[in-house]
Protein backbone atom coordinates (compact mmCIF):
# COMPACT_ATOMS: atom_id res chain seq x y z
CA UNK A 1 0.00 0.00 0.00
CA UNK A 2 1.01 3.63 -0.35
CA UNK A 3 0.20 6.89 1.41
CA UNK A 4 -0.07 8.65 -1.94
CA UNK A 5 -3.55 9.47 -3.18
CA UNK A 6 -4.41 9.05 -6.87
CA UNK A 7 -5.57 12.09 -8.79
CA UNK A 8 -9.32 12.31 -9.29
CA UNK A 9 -9.27 14.22 -12.58
CA UNK A 10 -6.18 15.04 -14.59
CA UNK A 11 -8.03 17.63 -16.67
CA UNK A 12 -8.99 19.86 -13.75
CA UNK A 13 -6.97 22.92 -12.91
CA UNK A 14 -4.50 22.67 -10.05
CA UNK A 15 -5.61 26.11 -8.84
CA UNK A 16 -7.43 26.29 -5.52
CA UNK A 17 -10.34 28.46 -4.38
CA UNK A 18 -8.83 31.35 -2.45
CA UNK A 19 -10.73 34.17 -0.77
CA UNK A 20 -10.15 36.96 1.71
CA UNK A 21 -13.13 35.83 3.85
CA UNK A 22 -15.14 32.62 3.54
CA UNK A 23 -18.47 31.55 4.98
CA UNK A 24 -17.94 27.85 5.67
CA UNK A 25 -21.50 27.43 6.95
CA UNK A 26 -22.56 26.66 3.37
CA UNK A 27 -20.78 23.32 3.74
CA UNK A 28 -22.49 20.37 5.42
CA UNK A 29 -21.33 17.02 6.75
CA UNK A 30 -21.20 14.42 3.99
CA UNK A 31 -21.14 17.02 1.22
CA UNK A 32 -18.99 16.10 -1.76
CA UNK A 33 -16.20 18.39 -3.00
CA UNK A 34 -12.57 18.23 -4.03
CA UNK A 35 -9.63 18.71 -1.69
CA UNK A 36 -5.98 19.27 -2.47
CA UNK A 37 -3.05 17.15 -1.34
CA UNK A 38 0.54 17.60 -2.55
CA UNK A 39 -0.51 19.93 -5.34
CA UNK A 40 -3.30 17.76 -6.79
CA UNK A 41 -7.06 17.64 -6.18
CA UNK A 42 -8.98 14.52 -5.12
CA UNK A 43 -12.59 13.51 -4.53
CA UNK A 44 -13.48 14.13 -0.88
CA UNK A 45 -16.36 14.53 1.57
CA UNK A 46 -16.87 16.98 4.42
CA UNK A 47 -16.45 15.26 7.80
CA UNK A 48 -16.75 18.32 10.03
CA UNK A 49 -16.77 22.12 9.89
CA UNK A 50 -15.24 23.68 12.97
CA UNK A 51 -16.08 27.11 14.40
CA UNK A 52 -13.12 27.08 16.75
CA UNK A 53 -10.72 30.02 16.47
CA UNK A 54 -7.86 27.54 16.66
CA UNK A 55 -9.17 26.05 13.39
CA UNK A 56 -9.72 29.39 11.64
CA UNK A 57 -7.12 28.77 8.92
CA UNK A 58 -8.20 25.18 8.23
CA UNK A 59 -11.72 24.68 9.61
CA UNK A 60 -12.92 21.91 7.30
CA UNK A 61 -12.07 18.28 7.98
CA UNK A 62 -12.27 16.20 4.80
CA UNK A 63 -12.25 12.50 4.03
CA UNK A 64 -10.62 11.38 0.79
CA UNK A 65 -13.05 9.03 -0.95
CA UNK A 66 -11.84 5.45 -1.10
CA UNK A 67 -9.26 5.78 1.68
CA UNK A 68 -9.17 5.14 5.40
CA UNK A 69 -9.67 7.76 8.13
CA UNK A 70 -5.90 8.01 8.62
CA UNK A 71 -5.85 10.17 5.47
CA UNK A 72 -8.48 12.63 6.75
CA UNK A 73 -7.14 16.16 6.93
CA UNK A 74 -8.09 19.66 8.08
CA UNK A 75 -7.99 22.16 5.20
CA UNK A 76 -8.93 25.73 4.36
CA UNK A 77 -10.56 27.38 1.35
CA UNK A 78 -7.33 27.55 -0.66
CA UNK A 79 -7.31 23.75 -0.74
CA UNK A 80 -10.96 23.21 -1.60
CA UNK A 81 -13.05 23.18 -4.76
CA UNK A 82 -16.79 23.45 -4.17
CA UNK A 83 -19.66 25.04 -6.10
CA UNK A 84 -21.22 25.99 -2.76
CA UNK A 85 -18.19 28.05 -1.76
CA UNK A 86 -17.99 29.69 -5.18
CA UNK A 87 -21.69 30.53 -5.12
CA UNK A 88 -21.57 32.20 -1.71
CA UNK A 89 -18.49 34.25 -2.70
CA UNK A 90 -20.19 35.42 -5.90
CA UNK A 91 -23.34 36.35 -3.98
CA UNK A 92 -21.34 38.12 -1.34
CA UNK A 93 -18.88 40.01 -3.50
CA UNK A 94 -20.06 40.03 -7.12
CA UNK A 95 -17.81 41.97 -9.47
CA UNK A 96 -17.28 44.65 -6.89
CA UNK A 97 -16.46 42.29 -4.05
CA UNK A 98 -12.93 41.88 -2.81
CA UNK A 99 -11.23 38.68 -3.68
CA UNK A 100 -7.82 37.64 -2.54
CA UNK A 101 -5.63 35.16 -4.34
CA UNK A 102 -3.23 33.05 -2.36
CA UNK A 103 -0.02 32.15 -4.14
CA UNK A 104 1.08 28.73 -2.98
CA UNK A 105 4.63 27.48 -3.50
CA UNK A 106 5.00 25.36 -6.61
CA UNK A 107 5.30 21.66 -5.95
CA UNK A 108 5.20 20.08 -9.40
CA UNK A 109 7.01 20.90 -12.61
CA UNK A 110 5.17 21.51 -15.89
CA UNK A 111 4.66 18.51 -18.20
CA UNK A 112 4.88 20.61 -21.39
CA UNK A 113 8.63 20.91 -22.01
CA UNK A 114 8.35 23.96 -24.27
CA UNK A 115 6.00 25.74 -21.85
CA UNK A 116 8.35 24.89 -18.98
CA UNK A 117 11.33 26.38 -20.80
CA UNK A 118 9.38 29.46 -21.88
CA UNK A 119 8.15 30.06 -18.32
CA UNK A 120 11.72 29.88 -17.06
CA UNK A 121 12.80 32.50 -19.61
CA UNK A 122 9.83 34.74 -18.85
CA UNK A 123 10.52 34.61 -15.12
CA UNK A 124 14.30 34.82 -15.66
CA UNK A 125 14.68 31.67 -13.59
CA UNK A 126 18.44 31.58 -13.00
CA UNK A 127 18.18 28.16 -11.34
CA UNK A 128 16.77 26.77 -14.61
CA UNK A 129 18.67 28.87 -17.15
CA UNK A 130 22.12 28.89 -15.55
CA UNK A 131 22.75 26.27 -12.92
CA UNK A 132 26.13 27.80 -12.06
CA UNK A 133 24.30 30.63 -10.28
CA UNK A 134 23.21 28.21 -7.51
CA UNK A 135 25.50 25.20 -7.84
CA UNK A 136 28.19 24.74 -5.21
CA UNK A 137 30.11 21.53 -5.73
CA UNK A 138 32.21 21.94 -2.59
CA UNK A 139 29.68 19.78 -0.73
CA UNK A 140 31.27 16.78 -2.47
CA UNK A 141 34.82 17.45 -1.27
CA UNK A 142 36.21 14.24 0.18
CA UNK A 143 32.98 12.32 -0.52
CA UNK A 144 33.08 8.84 -2.01
CA UNK A 145 30.77 8.81 -5.02
CA UNK A 146 29.94 5.72 -7.04
CA UNK A 147 28.73 6.41 -10.58
CA UNK A 148 27.28 3.35 -12.29
CA UNK A 149 27.47 4.02 -16.02
CA UNK A 150 30.24 6.61 -16.31
CA UNK A 151 31.88 5.90 -19.66
CA UNK A 152 30.26 8.75 -21.60
CA UNK A 153 27.62 11.46 -21.65
CA UNK A 154 26.10 12.55 -18.36
CA UNK A 155 27.91 9.96 -16.25
CA UNK A 156 31.31 10.91 -17.61
CA UNK A 157 30.62 14.63 -17.12
CA UNK A 158 29.61 13.99 -13.50
CA UNK A 159 32.86 12.13 -12.91
CA UNK A 160 34.87 15.03 -14.38
CA UNK A 161 33.00 17.62 -12.32
CA UNK A 162 33.34 15.63 -9.10
CA UNK A 163 37.08 15.33 -9.62
CA UNK A 164 37.35 19.14 -9.78
CA UNK A 165 35.54 19.22 -6.43
CA UNK A 166 38.06 16.81 -4.86
CA UNK A 167 35.57 13.98 -4.50
CA UNK A 168 36.68 10.35 -4.62
CA UNK A 169 34.99 9.03 -7.75
CA UNK A 170 34.44 5.32 -8.27
CA UNK A 171 33.28 4.79 -11.84
CA UNK A 172 31.87 1.66 -13.44
CA UNK A 173 31.77 0.93 -17.14
CA UNK A 174 31.90 -1.86 -19.65
CA UNK A 175 35.08 -0.49 -21.20
CA UNK A 176 37.17 2.39 -19.92
CA UNK A 177 39.06 5.25 -21.58
CA UNK A 178 42.10 7.37 -20.68
CA UNK A 179 39.75 10.29 -20.00
CA UNK A 180 37.67 8.29 -17.53
CA UNK A 181 40.77 6.85 -15.86
CA UNK A 182 42.04 10.37 -15.22
CA UNK A 183 38.70 11.50 -13.78
CA UNK A 184 38.12 8.69 -11.29
CA UNK A 185 40.08 7.41 -8.32
CA UNK A 186 38.89 3.88 -9.15
CA UNK A 187 37.46 2.50 -12.38
CA UNK A 188 35.71 -0.87 -12.23
CA UNK A 189 35.59 -2.31 -15.74
CA UNK A 190 33.49 -4.99 -17.42
CA UNK A 191 30.41 -4.16 -15.36
CA UNK A 192 27.02 -5.23 -16.72
CA UNK A 193 23.93 -4.00 -14.85
CA UNK A 194 21.86 -6.84 -16.34
CA UNK A 195 23.89 -9.37 -14.34
CA UNK A 196 23.62 -9.72 -10.57
CA UNK A 197 26.98 -11.52 -10.52
CA UNK A 198 28.50 -8.48 -12.20
CA UNK A 199 26.90 -6.20 -9.62
CA UNK A 200 28.35 -8.37 -6.83
CA UNK A 201 31.76 -8.10 -8.49
CA UNK A 202 31.36 -4.31 -8.45
CA UNK A 203 30.34 -4.26 -4.78
CA UNK A 204 33.26 -6.48 -3.79
CA UNK A 205 35.69 -4.19 -5.60
CA UNK A 206 34.59 -1.23 -3.48
CA UNK A 207 36.63 -1.29 -0.29
CA UNK A 208 34.97 1.37 1.83
CA UNK A 209 31.43 2.62 2.49
CA UNK A 210 30.00 5.14 0.04
CA UNK A 211 28.57 8.61 0.51
CA UNK A 212 26.63 8.67 -2.76
CA UNK A 213 25.48 6.04 -5.22
CA UNK A 214 24.39 7.40 -8.61
CA UNK A 215 22.84 4.79 -10.89
CA UNK A 216 23.13 6.30 -14.36
CA UNK A 217 22.98 3.30 -16.69
CA UNK A 218 20.37 3.61 -19.42
CA UNK A 219 19.37 2.47 -22.88
CA UNK A 220 17.15 4.23 -25.42
CA UNK A 221 17.32 2.52 -28.85
CA UNK A 222 16.66 4.54 -31.98
CA UNK A 223 13.75 2.43 -33.22
CA UNK A 224 10.11 2.86 -34.19
CA UNK A 225 8.16 1.45 -31.27
CA UNK A 226 4.38 1.60 -31.79
CA UNK A 227 1.38 -0.67 -32.21
CA UNK A 228 2.29 -0.86 -35.89
CA UNK A 229 5.86 -1.82 -35.06
CA UNK A 230 5.86 -3.79 -31.81
CA UNK A 231 9.36 -4.04 -30.28
CA UNK A 232 8.86 -6.51 -27.45
CA UNK A 233 12.46 -7.74 -27.29
CA UNK A 234 13.85 -4.22 -27.17
CA UNK A 235 11.30 -3.34 -24.49
CA UNK A 236 12.54 -6.24 -22.37
CA UNK A 237 16.14 -5.07 -22.90
CA UNK A 238 15.18 -1.64 -21.57
CA UNK A 239 13.39 -3.17 -18.58
CA UNK A 240 16.46 -5.29 -17.83
CA UNK A 241 18.75 -2.25 -17.75
CA UNK A 242 16.55 0.54 -16.44
CA UNK A 243 14.06 -1.20 -14.16
CA UNK A 244 15.92 -4.27 -12.88
CA UNK A 245 19.40 -2.73 -13.09
CA UNK A 246 18.96 -0.38 -10.12
CA UNK A 247 17.50 -3.18 -7.98
CA UNK A 248 20.47 -5.44 -8.74
CA UNK A 249 22.91 -2.62 -8.05
CA UNK A 250 21.48 -1.47 -4.72
CA UNK A 251 20.80 -5.05 -3.64
CA UNK A 252 24.43 -6.02 -4.23
CA UNK A 253 25.72 -2.96 -2.39
CA UNK A 254 23.41 -3.63 0.54
CA UNK A 255 24.56 -7.26 0.74
CA UNK A 256 28.19 -6.08 0.75
CA UNK A 257 27.41 -3.57 3.54
CA UNK A 258 28.41 -0.57 1.41
CA UNK A 259 25.23 1.48 1.83
CA UNK A 260 25.45 2.61 5.45
CA UNK A 261 25.42 6.41 5.47
CA UNK A 262 24.96 6.62 1.68
CA UNK A 263 22.48 8.58 -0.42
CA UNK A 264 21.08 6.75 -3.42
CA UNK A 265 20.24 8.50 -6.69
CA UNK A 266 18.46 6.76 -9.55
CA UNK A 267 18.73 8.64 -12.85
CA UNK A 268 15.44 8.11 -14.65
CA UNK A 269 13.59 10.48 -16.98
CA UNK A 270 10.31 12.37 -17.17
CA UNK A 271 9.32 9.65 -19.66
CA UNK A 272 8.49 7.49 -16.64
CA UNK A 273 5.68 9.75 -15.44
CA UNK A 274 2.37 8.06 -16.23
CA UNK A 275 0.44 11.28 -15.63
CA UNK A 276 2.59 13.26 -18.05
CA UNK A 277 1.92 10.84 -20.92
CA UNK A 278 -1.43 12.59 -21.42
CA UNK A 279 0.50 15.75 -22.31
CA UNK A 280 3.82 14.62 -23.76
CA UNK A 281 2.37 11.72 -25.77
CA UNK A 282 -1.04 13.21 -26.43
CA UNK A 283 -2.70 11.64 -29.47
CA UNK A 284 0.31 9.53 -30.40
CA UNK A 285 1.46 7.12 -27.68
CA UNK A 286 4.52 5.20 -28.85
CA UNK A 287 7.98 4.42 -27.41
CA UNK A 288 6.38 1.74 -25.24
CA UNK A 289 9.57 0.10 -24.02
CA UNK A 290 11.12 3.44 -23.11
CA UNK A 291 8.17 4.78 -21.13
CA UNK A 292 7.16 1.52 -19.45
CA UNK A 293 10.72 0.67 -18.34
CA UNK A 294 11.21 4.14 -16.90
CA UNK A 295 7.88 3.96 -15.05
CA UNK A 296 8.97 0.60 -13.63
CA UNK A 297 12.30 2.15 -12.66
CA UNK A 298 10.47 4.88 -10.75
CA UNK A 299 8.28 2.38 -8.90
CA UNK A 300 11.37 0.38 -7.99
CA UNK A 301 13.02 3.49 -6.55
CA UNK A 302 9.98 4.23 -4.39
CA UNK A 303 9.93 0.66 -3.08
CA UNK A 304 13.66 0.82 -2.32
CA UNK A 305 13.12 4.10 -0.46
CA UNK A 306 10.66 2.30 1.81
CA UNK A 307 12.83 -0.77 2.31
CA UNK A 308 15.91 1.29 3.13
CA UNK A 309 14.08 3.74 5.40
CA UNK A 310 14.99 1.78 8.54
CA UNK A 311 18.66 2.07 7.55
CA UNK A 312 18.20 5.83 7.01
CA UNK A 313 19.37 5.55 3.41
CA UNK A 314 17.42 8.00 1.23
CA UNK A 315 16.56 7.05 -2.34
CA UNK A 316 15.62 9.78 -4.82
CA UNK A 317 14.73 9.52 -8.51
CA UNK A 318 16.00 12.31 -10.75
CA UNK A 319 15.01 13.45 -14.22
CA UNK A 320 18.35 14.95 -15.33
CA UNK A 321 16.69 17.41 -17.68
CA UNK A 322 16.97 17.47 -21.45
CA UNK A 323 20.62 16.91 -22.34
CA UNK A 324 22.33 16.92 -25.73
CA UNK A 325 23.71 13.39 -25.57
CA UNK A 326 23.88 10.44 -27.93
CA UNK A 327 20.89 8.98 -26.09
CA UNK A 328 18.70 11.95 -27.05
CA UNK A 329 20.20 12.51 -30.50
CA UNK A 330 16.99 11.23 -32.10
CA UNK A 331 15.37 14.42 -30.74
CA UNK A 332 18.09 16.80 -31.91
CA UNK A 333 15.53 18.70 -34.00
CA UNK A 334 13.81 19.94 -30.82
CA UNK A 335 16.86 20.49 -28.62
CA UNK A 336 16.74 24.28 -29.02
CA UNK A 337 12.97 24.72 -28.61
CA UNK A 338 12.89 22.59 -25.46
CA UNK A 339 16.00 24.02 -23.82
CA UNK A 340 18.32 21.02 -24.06
CA UNK A 341 21.72 21.68 -22.47
CA UNK A 342 25.21 20.26 -22.89
CA UNK A 343 26.05 17.26 -20.67
CA UNK A 344 28.49 19.31 -18.58
CA UNK A 345 25.67 21.63 -17.54
CA UNK A 346 23.30 18.71 -17.08
CA UNK A 347 25.84 17.09 -14.76
CA UNK A 348 25.85 20.14 -12.50
CA UNK A 349 22.05 20.14 -12.45
CA UNK A 350 22.06 16.54 -11.27
CA UNK A 351 24.81 17.06 -8.70
CA UNK A 352 23.04 20.13 -7.34
CA UNK A 353 20.00 17.99 -6.56
CA UNK A 354 22.18 15.18 -5.20
CA UNK A 355 23.64 17.59 -2.68
CA UNK A 356 20.16 18.43 -1.34
CA UNK A 357 18.99 14.86 -0.68
CA UNK A 358 17.77 14.03 2.82
CA UNK A 359 15.46 11.46 4.36
CA UNK A 360 12.67 14.01 3.97
CA UNK A 361 13.04 13.95 0.18
CA UNK A 362 13.45 10.18 -0.02
CA UNK A 363 11.01 8.59 -2.46
CA UNK A 364 10.53 11.76 -4.50
CA UNK A 365 10.82 12.12 -8.28
CA UNK A 366 12.53 15.44 -9.03
CA UNK A 367 13.13 17.43 -12.21
CA UNK A 368 16.72 18.69 -12.18
CA UNK A 369 15.81 21.56 -14.51
CA UNK A 370 13.70 23.44 -11.97
CA UNK A 371 14.01 21.38 -8.77
CA UNK A 372 10.26 20.68 -8.70
CA UNK A 373 8.66 17.27 -8.37
CA UNK A 374 7.32 15.19 -11.24
CA UNK A 375 4.14 13.21 -10.51
CA UNK A 376 4.43 9.47 -10.91
C-alpha positions in Angstrom: 0.0 0.0 0.0 1.0 3.6 -0.3 0.2 6.9 1.4 -0.1 8.6 -1.9 -3.6 9.5 -3.2 -4.4 9.0 -6.9 -5.6 12.1 -8.8 -9.3 12.3 -9.3 -9.3 14.2 -12.6 -6.2 15.0 -14.6 -8.0 17.6 -16.7 -9.0 19.9 -13.8 -7.0 22.9 -12.9 -4.5 22.7 -10.1 -5.6 26.1 -8.8 -7.4 26.3 -5.5 -10.3 28.5 -4.4 -8.8 31.4 -2.5 -10.7 34.2 -0.8 -10.2 37.0 1.7 -13.1 35.8 3.9 -15.1 32.6 3.5 -18.5 31.5 5.0 -17.9 27.8 5.7 -21.5 27.4 7.0 -22.6 26.7 3.4 -20.8 23.3 3.7 -22.5 20.4 5.4 -21.3 17.0 6.8 -21.2 14.4 4.0 -21.1 17.0 1.2 -19.0 16.1 -1.8 -16.2 18.4 -3.0 -12.6 18.2 -4.0 -9.6 18.7 -1.7 -6.0 19.3 -2.5 -3.0 17.2 -1.3 0.5 17.6 -2.6 -0.5 19.9 -5.3 -3.3 17.8 -6.8 -7.1 17.6 -6.2 -9.0 14.5 -5.1 -12.6 13.5 -4.5 -13.5 14.1 -0.9 -16.4 14.5 1.6 -16.9 17.0 4.4 -16.4 15.3 7.8 -16.7 18.3 10.0 -16.8 22.1 9.9 -15.2 23.7 13.0 -16.1 27.1 14.4 -13.1 27.1 16.8 -10.7 30.0 16.5 -7.9 27.5 16.7 -9.2 26.1 13.4 -9.7 29.4 11.6 -7.1 28.8 8.9 -8.2 25.2 8.2 -11.7 24.7 9.6 -12.9 21.9 7.3 -12.1 18.3 8.0 -12.3 16.2 4.8 -12.2 12.5 4.0 -10.6 11.4 0.8 -13.0 9.0 -0.9 -11.8 5.5 -1.1 -9.3 5.8 1.7 -9.2 5.1 5.4 -9.7 7.8 8.1 -5.9 8.0 8.6 -5.8 10.2 5.5 -8.5 12.6 6.8 -7.1 16.2 6.9 -8.1 19.7 8.1 -8.0 22.2 5.2 -8.9 25.7 4.4 -10.6 27.4 1.4 -7.3 27.6 -0.7 -7.3 23.8 -0.7 -11.0 23.2 -1.6 -13.0 23.2 -4.8 -16.8 23.5 -4.2 -19.7 25.0 -6.1 -21.2 26.0 -2.8 -18.2 28.0 -1.8 -18.0 29.7 -5.2 -21.7 30.5 -5.1 -21.6 32.2 -1.7 -18.5 34.2 -2.7 -20.2 35.4 -5.9 -23.3 36.3 -4.0 -21.3 38.1 -1.3 -18.9 40.0 -3.5 -20.1 40.0 -7.1 -17.8 42.0 -9.5 -17.3 44.7 -6.9 -16.5 42.3 -4.0 -12.9 41.9 -2.8 -11.2 38.7 -3.7 -7.8 37.6 -2.5 -5.6 35.2 -4.3 -3.2 33.0 -2.4 0.0 32.1 -4.1 1.1 28.7 -3.0 4.6 27.5 -3.5 5.0 25.4 -6.6 5.3 21.7 -6.0 5.2 20.1 -9.4 7.0 20.9 -12.6 5.2 21.5 -15.9 4.7 18.5 -18.2 4.9 20.6 -21.4 8.6 20.9 -22.0 8.3 24.0 -24.3 6.0 25.7 -21.8 8.3 24.9 -19.0 11.3 26.4 -20.8 9.4 29.5 -21.9 8.2 30.1 -18.3 11.7 29.9 -17.1 12.8 32.5 -19.6 9.8 34.7 -18.9 10.5 34.6 -15.1 14.3 34.8 -15.7 14.7 31.7 -13.6 18.4 31.6 -13.0 18.2 28.2 -11.3 16.8 26.8 -14.6 18.7 28.9 -17.2 22.1 28.9 -15.6 22.8 26.3 -12.9 26.1 27.8 -12.1 24.3 30.6 -10.3 23.2 28.2 -7.5 25.5 25.2 -7.8 28.2 24.7 -5.2 30.1 21.5 -5.7 32.2 21.9 -2.6 29.7 19.8 -0.7 31.3 16.8 -2.5 34.8 17.4 -1.3 36.2 14.2 0.2 33.0 12.3 -0.5 33.1 8.8 -2.0 30.8 8.8 -5.0 29.9 5.7 -7.0 28.7 6.4 -10.6 27.3 3.3 -12.3 27.5 4.0 -16.0 30.2 6.6 -16.3 31.9 5.9 -19.7 30.3 8.8 -21.6 27.6 11.5 -21.6 26.1 12.6 -18.4 27.9 10.0 -16.2 31.3 10.9 -17.6 30.6 14.6 -17.1 29.6 14.0 -13.5 32.9 12.1 -12.9 34.9 15.0 -14.4 33.0 17.6 -12.3 33.3 15.6 -9.1 37.1 15.3 -9.6 37.3 19.1 -9.8 35.5 19.2 -6.4 38.1 16.8 -4.9 35.6 14.0 -4.5 36.7 10.3 -4.6 35.0 9.0 -7.7 34.4 5.3 -8.3 33.3 4.8 -11.8 31.9 1.7 -13.4 31.8 0.9 -17.1 31.9 -1.9 -19.6 35.1 -0.5 -21.2 37.2 2.4 -19.9 39.1 5.2 -21.6 42.1 7.4 -20.7 39.8 10.3 -20.0 37.7 8.3 -17.5 40.8 6.8 -15.9 42.0 10.4 -15.2 38.7 11.5 -13.8 38.1 8.7 -11.3 40.1 7.4 -8.3 38.9 3.9 -9.1 37.5 2.5 -12.4 35.7 -0.9 -12.2 35.6 -2.3 -15.7 33.5 -5.0 -17.4 30.4 -4.2 -15.4 27.0 -5.2 -16.7 23.9 -4.0 -14.9 21.9 -6.8 -16.3 23.9 -9.4 -14.3 23.6 -9.7 -10.6 27.0 -11.5 -10.5 28.5 -8.5 -12.2 26.9 -6.2 -9.6 28.3 -8.4 -6.8 31.8 -8.1 -8.5 31.4 -4.3 -8.4 30.3 -4.3 -4.8 33.3 -6.5 -3.8 35.7 -4.2 -5.6 34.6 -1.2 -3.5 36.6 -1.3 -0.3 35.0 1.4 1.8 31.4 2.6 2.5 30.0 5.1 0.0 28.6 8.6 0.5 26.6 8.7 -2.8 25.5 6.0 -5.2 24.4 7.4 -8.6 22.8 4.8 -10.9 23.1 6.3 -14.4 23.0 3.3 -16.7 20.4 3.6 -19.4 19.4 2.5 -22.9 17.2 4.2 -25.4 17.3 2.5 -28.8 16.7 4.5 -32.0 13.8 2.4 -33.2 10.1 2.9 -34.2 8.2 1.5 -31.3 4.4 1.6 -31.8 1.4 -0.7 -32.2 2.3 -0.9 -35.9 5.9 -1.8 -35.1 5.9 -3.8 -31.8 9.4 -4.0 -30.3 8.9 -6.5 -27.4 12.5 -7.7 -27.3 13.8 -4.2 -27.2 11.3 -3.3 -24.5 12.5 -6.2 -22.4 16.1 -5.1 -22.9 15.2 -1.6 -21.6 13.4 -3.2 -18.6 16.5 -5.3 -17.8 18.8 -2.2 -17.8 16.6 0.5 -16.4 14.1 -1.2 -14.2 15.9 -4.3 -12.9 19.4 -2.7 -13.1 19.0 -0.4 -10.1 17.5 -3.2 -8.0 20.5 -5.4 -8.7 22.9 -2.6 -8.1 21.5 -1.5 -4.7 20.8 -5.1 -3.6 24.4 -6.0 -4.2 25.7 -3.0 -2.4 23.4 -3.6 0.5 24.6 -7.3 0.7 28.2 -6.1 0.7 27.4 -3.6 3.5 28.4 -0.6 1.4 25.2 1.5 1.8 25.5 2.6 5.4 25.4 6.4 5.5 25.0 6.6 1.7 22.5 8.6 -0.4 21.1 6.7 -3.4 20.2 8.5 -6.7 18.5 6.8 -9.6 18.7 8.6 -12.8 15.4 8.1 -14.6 13.6 10.5 -17.0 10.3 12.4 -17.2 9.3 9.6 -19.7 8.5 7.5 -16.6 5.7 9.7 -15.4 2.4 8.1 -16.2 0.4 11.3 -15.6 2.6 13.3 -18.0 1.9 10.8 -20.9 -1.4 12.6 -21.4 0.5 15.8 -22.3 3.8 14.6 -23.8 2.4 11.7 -25.8 -1.0 13.2 -26.4 -2.7 11.6 -29.5 0.3 9.5 -30.4 1.5 7.1 -27.7 4.5 5.2 -28.8 8.0 4.4 -27.4 6.4 1.7 -25.2 9.6 0.1 -24.0 11.1 3.4 -23.1 8.2 4.8 -21.1 7.2 1.5 -19.5 10.7 0.7 -18.3 11.2 4.1 -16.9 7.9 4.0 -15.1 9.0 0.6 -13.6 12.3 2.2 -12.7 10.5 4.9 -10.7 8.3 2.4 -8.9 11.4 0.4 -8.0 13.0 3.5 -6.6 10.0 4.2 -4.4 9.9 0.7 -3.1 13.7 0.8 -2.3 13.1 4.1 -0.5 10.7 2.3 1.8 12.8 -0.8 2.3 15.9 1.3 3.1 14.1 3.7 5.4 15.0 1.8 8.5 18.7 2.1 7.6 18.2 5.8 7.0 19.4 5.5 3.4 17.4 8.0 1.2 16.6 7.0 -2.3 15.6 9.8 -4.8 14.7 9.5 -8.5 16.0 12.3 -10.8 15.0 13.4 -14.2 18.4 14.9 -15.3 16.7 17.4 -17.7 17.0 17.5 -21.4 20.6 16.9 -22.3 22.3 16.9 -25.7 23.7 13.4 -25.6 23.9 10.4 -27.9 20.9 9.0 -26.1 18.7 12.0 -27.1 20.2 12.5 -30.5 17.0 11.2 -32.1 15.4 14.4 -30.7 18.1 16.8 -31.9 15.5 18.7 -34.0 13.8 19.9 -30.8 16.9 20.5 -28.6 16.7 24.3 -29.0 13.0 24.7 -28.6 12.9 22.6 -25.5 16.0 24.0 -23.8 18.3 21.0 -24.1 21.7 21.7 -22.5 25.2 20.3 -22.9 26.0 17.3 -20.7 28.5 19.3 -18.6 25.7 21.6 -17.5 23.3 18.7 -17.1 25.8 17.1 -14.8 25.8 20.1 -12.5 22.0 20.1 -12.4 22.1 16.5 -11.3 24.8 17.1 -8.7 23.0 20.1 -7.3 20.0 18.0 -6.6 22.2 15.2 -5.2 23.6 17.6 -2.7 20.2 18.4 -1.3 19.0 14.9 -0.7 17.8 14.0 2.8 15.5 11.5 4.4 12.7 14.0 4.0 13.0 14.0 0.2 13.5 10.2 0.0 11.0 8.6 -2.5 10.5 11.8 -4.5 10.8 12.1 -8.3 12.5 15.4 -9.0 13.1 17.4 -12.2 16.7 18.7 -12.2 15.8 21.6 -14.5 13.7 23.4 -12.0 14.0 21.4 -8.8 10.3 20.7 -8.7 8.7 17.3 -8.4 7.3 15.2 -11.2 4.1 13.2 -10.5 4.4 9.5 -10.9 
